[in-house]
Amino acid sequence: MIEKKKLYSTAVEKETAVLVAVSTQKQTAAKTQEYLDELSFLASTLEVKTVKTFTQNLERADIKTYTGKGKLEEILIFVTANPVDMIIYDDDLTPSQVRNLEAVFKDIKVIDRSLLILDIFAMRAQTAQSKLQVELAQYQYMYPRLTRLWTHLSRQSGAGVGMRGPGETELETDRRIVKDRIAFLKEKLEKVDRQSTTRRKERDRLVRVAIVGYTNVGKSTLMRSLSKADVFAENKLFATVDSTVRKVNMENIPFLLTDTVGFIRKLPTTLIESFKSTLDEVREADILMHVVDISHASFEEHLDVVNKTLVEIGAADKPTILVFNKIDLYKPSFNDEELEEEEVPALAPEDLLEQLKRSYIADKGDNVVFVSAEKKENIEELRNAIFRLVKAKHFAIYPNWLDLGYTPVENVEE
């Protein structure tokens, strides 16, 4: 009789987490839940499974432990009784809050939103430049939190969320050494930035179009559709960290199309500072293509987040095409209260497109286009909108382009 061999799974077990947030006078309970949903999506990007969420209504977050004592005890009871690897807070924790919470939860990791985002960037970074940028942001984040965090990371030996980058090596607790490392990274990045600036100057004679938008709105998919290039796209937050530049020709007029890192609410300031050269691609662009996921319930807030970030980096005054993507997933609202959601009549794509063009959404910019990058719906209208702006800018640079042999063609070339 042949004995059956036992099968052992090689799959790595997902880490588990509980999420914690506070509703304040400035943040409603509904908005808090929406932020927690996004936080859960951020965690799932790192293969972390959310097992429970905790919320509390407070006038403001507790200065010592973020939540009040009662809620803190409730969380402690749950994580003691259940297998939980980490507790993720939706806001940035102060160094003292981190120390107090780690004293309460012992060996359970305490993570805040910024550290989670930094970890995703560390995972996504591919080029030497972006790796330097992320490492610098990590050290700047960790520097005021040295006392407990270094030993915590060192003990974990680079395993799991919050342990990438500097956490992979033996970490010193000497603040001077960390400051020296930060200074070294800044100096190295300045050299890389100068090289990037030189490369961008070499492209100055071509019109530059930068794709911007909230994370996971379909920027990379749209770029792939427009440039016909093999650009990485995935339904996860921050699937793209490095800028991707492709040369595109429309009717024999060449221009550069750049896919940039996505923005998000509560984006760590250290990342904005560290990714200066990446954001320079946006600052120095001639035209912006602002992509919005119209199927998301909070697309208007996402629109505002990106617009505010563009103001912060000095890139808000550029000619902009506002692209509302994912119209294939958009569900129009009806005022008929007697209809259940599943009874709402489905509109044909062309009817939905016409309805959107007549809606208030179409008035949110001077150049508004509705598309589905995934389904390639209405892409031709977007191409025409891009071409109009690129052509105007191109002829401003080359007023004698017709004398140089310009001949219009019908189709877009790769």
Residue pairs with C-beta under 8 A, 6 or more apart in sequence:
12 47
14 47
14 48
14 49
15 46
15 47
15 48
15 49
15 85
15 86
15 160
15 161
16 48
16 49
16 50
16 51
16 83
16 84
16 85
16 86
17 43
17 48
17 49
17 50
17 51
17 84
17 85
17 86
17 87
17 88
17 111
17 161
18 50
18 51
18 52
18 53
18 54
18 75
18 78
18 79
18 84
18 86
18 87
18 88
19 36
19 39
19 40
19 43
19 50
19 52
19 53
19 54
19 87
19 88
19 89
19 90
20 53
20 54
20 55
20 66
20 67
20 75
20 87
20 88
20 89
20 90
21 32
21 35
21 36
21 39
21 53
21 54
21 55
21 89
21 90
21 91
22 32
22 55
22 56
22 57
22 58
22 61
22 66
22 67
22 90
22 91
23 29
23 31
23 32
23 55
23 56
23 57
23 58
24 57
24 58
24 59
24 60
24 61
25 59
25 60
27 35
29 55
29 57
32 55
32 90
33 55
34 297
34 298
35 90
35 265
36 53
36 55
36 90
38 264
38 265
39 88
39 90
39 113
39 116
40 50
40 53
41 216
41 237
42 113
42 116
42 117
42 120
42 237
43 49
43 50
43 88
43 116
43 161
44 50
44 236
45 120
45 236
45 237
45 238
46 116
46 119
46 120
46 123
46 161
48 85
48 86
48 88
48 161
51 82
51 84
52 78
52 82
54 67
54 71
54 74
54 75
54 78
56 67
56 68
56 71
58 67
58 68
61 67
61 91
62 68
63 94
63 96
63 97
64 96
64 97
64 100
65 72
65 97
65 100
65 101
65 104
66 89
66 91
66 93
66 97
66 101
67 75
72 104
75 87
76 104
76 105
78 84
79 87
79 105
79 108
84 108
85 108
85 109
85 160
86 108
86 109
86 110
86 111
86 160
86 161
86 162
87 101
87 105
87 108
87 109
87 110
87 111
88 111
88 112
88 113
88 116
89 110
89 111
89 112
89 113
90 112
90 113
91 112
91 113
91 266
92 112
92 113
92 114
92 266
92 268
93 101
93 110
93 112
95 144
95 145
95 147
98 110
98 112
98 145
98 148
98 149
99 147
99 148
101 110
102 110
102 148
102 152
109 152
109 156
109 160
109 161
109 162
111 161
111 162
113 266
114 141
114 266
114 268
114 270
115 141
115 162
116 161
116 162
117 238
117 264
117 267
117 268
117 271
118 134
118 137
118 138
118 141
118 165
118 268
118 270
118 271
119 161
119 162
119 163
119 164
120 237
120 238
121 130
121 134
121 137
121 238
121 241
121 271
122 134
122 135
122 138
122 164
122 165
123 164
124 130
124 238
124 239
124 240
124 241
125 131
125 133
125 134
125 241
125 242
126 241
126 242
127 242
128 192
129 189
129 192
129 196
129 242
129 277
130 241
130 242
130 275
130 278
132 185
132 188
132 189
132 192
133 189
133 271
133 274
133 275
133 277
133 278
134 165
134 241
134 271
134 274
135 165
135 166
135 185
136 182
136 185
136 186
136 189
136 270
136 274
137 268
137 270
137 271
137 273
137 274
137 275
138 165
138 166
139 166
139 178
139 181
139 182
139 185
140 182
140 270
140 273
140 274
141 268
141 270
142 149
142 150
142 166
142 178
143 175
143 178
143 179
143 182
146 173
146 175
146 178
147 173
150 171
150 172
150 173
151 173
153 162
153 163
153 166
153 167
153 171
154 167
154 170
154 171
156 163
156 167
157 163
158 164
158 167
158 168
158 169
172 178
189 274
189 277
192 277
193 276
193 277
193 280
196 277
196 280
197 277
197 280
200 280
200 281
200 284
203 245
203 256
205 397
206 247
206 254
206 255
206 256
207 253
207 255
207 256
207 286
207 287
207 390
207 393
207 394
207 397
208 255
208 256
208 258
208 281
208 284
208 285
208 286
208 287
209 255
209 256
209 257
209 258
209 285
209 286
209 287
209 288
209 289
209 386
209 389
209 390
210 258
210 260
210 281
210 282
210 285
210 287
210 288
210 289
211 219
211 222
211 223
211 257
211 258
211 259
211 260
211 288
211 289
211 291
212 219
212 260
212 263
212 282
212 288
212 289
212 290
212 291
212 306
212 310
213 219
213 262
213 263
213 290
213 291
213 292
213 293
213 302
213 306
214 262
214 263
214 264
214 292
214 293
214 302
214 303
214 305
214 306
215 237
215 238
215 261
215 262
215 263
215 264
216 235
216 236
216 237
216 238
216 239
216 262
216 293
217 262
217 291
217 292
217 293
217 296
217 302
217 325
217 326
218 233
218 291
218 293
218 325
218 326
218 373
218 374
219 240
219 259
219 260
219 262
219 291
220 231
220 232
220 233
220 234
220 239
220 240
220 244
220 259
221 233
221 373
221 374
222 289
222 291
222 323
222 325
222 371
222 373
223 229
223 231
223 244
223 246
223 257
223 259
224 230
224 231
224 233
224 373
225 373
225 376
225 379
226 248
226 257
226 379
226 382
226 383
226 386
227 246
227 248
227 257
227 414
228 414
229 246
229 414
231 240
231 244
231 246
231 259
232 239
232 240
233 239
233 240
237 262
237 264
238 261
238 262
238 264
240 259
240 260
240 261
240 262
241 261
242 261
242 278
243 258
243 259
243 260
243 261
243 278
243 281
244 258
244 259
245 256
245 257
245 258
245 259
245 281
246 256
246 257
246 258
247 254
247 255
247 256
247 257
248 254
248 255
248 256
248 257
248 412
248 414
249 412
249 413
249 414
250 383
250 386
250 387
250 390
250 412
250 413
251 387
251 391
251 408
251 409
251 410
251 412
252 406
252 407
252 408
252 409
252 413
253 387
253 390
253 391
253 394
253 401
253 406
255 390
255 394
258 281
258 285
260 278
260 279
260 281
260 282
261 275
261 278
263 305
263 306
263 309
264 305
265 301
265 305
267 309
272 279
272 309
272 312
272 313
279 313
279 315
282 288
282 310
282 313
282 315
283 313
283 314
283 315
285 315
285 318
286 318
286 319
286 393
287 318
287 319
287 320
287 321
287 386
287 389
287 390
287 393
288 310
288 315
288 318
288 319
288 320
288 321
289 320
289 321
289 323
289 386
290 303
290 306
290 307
290 320
290 321
290 322
290 323
290 365
291 323
291 325
292 299
292 302
292 303
292 306
292 322
292 323
292 324
292 325
293 299
293 302
293 325
293 326
294 324
294 325
294 326
294 327
294 330
294 356
294 361
294 370
295 326
295 327
295 329
295 330
295 331
296 302
296 326
299 324
303 364
307 316
310 316
319 367
319 389
319 393
320 365
320 366
320 367
321 365
321 367
321 368
321 369
321 382
321 385
321 386
321 389
322 364
322 365
322 367
322 368
322 369
323 369
323 370
323 371
323 382
324 356
324 361
324 368
324 369
324 370
324 371
325 371
325 372
325 373
326 372
326 373
326 374
327 349
327 352
327 353
327 356
327 370
327 371
327 372
327 377
327 378
328 349
328 372
328 374
328 375
328 377
329 372
330 352
330 356
331 344
332 344
332 347
332 352
332 355
334 344
347 355
349 377
353 370
353 377
353 378
356 362
356 370
357 370
361 368
362 368
362 370
367 385
367 389
369 378
369 381
369 382
369 385
370 378
371 377
371 378
371 379
371 381
371 382
372 378
373 379
383 412
394 401
395 401
398 404
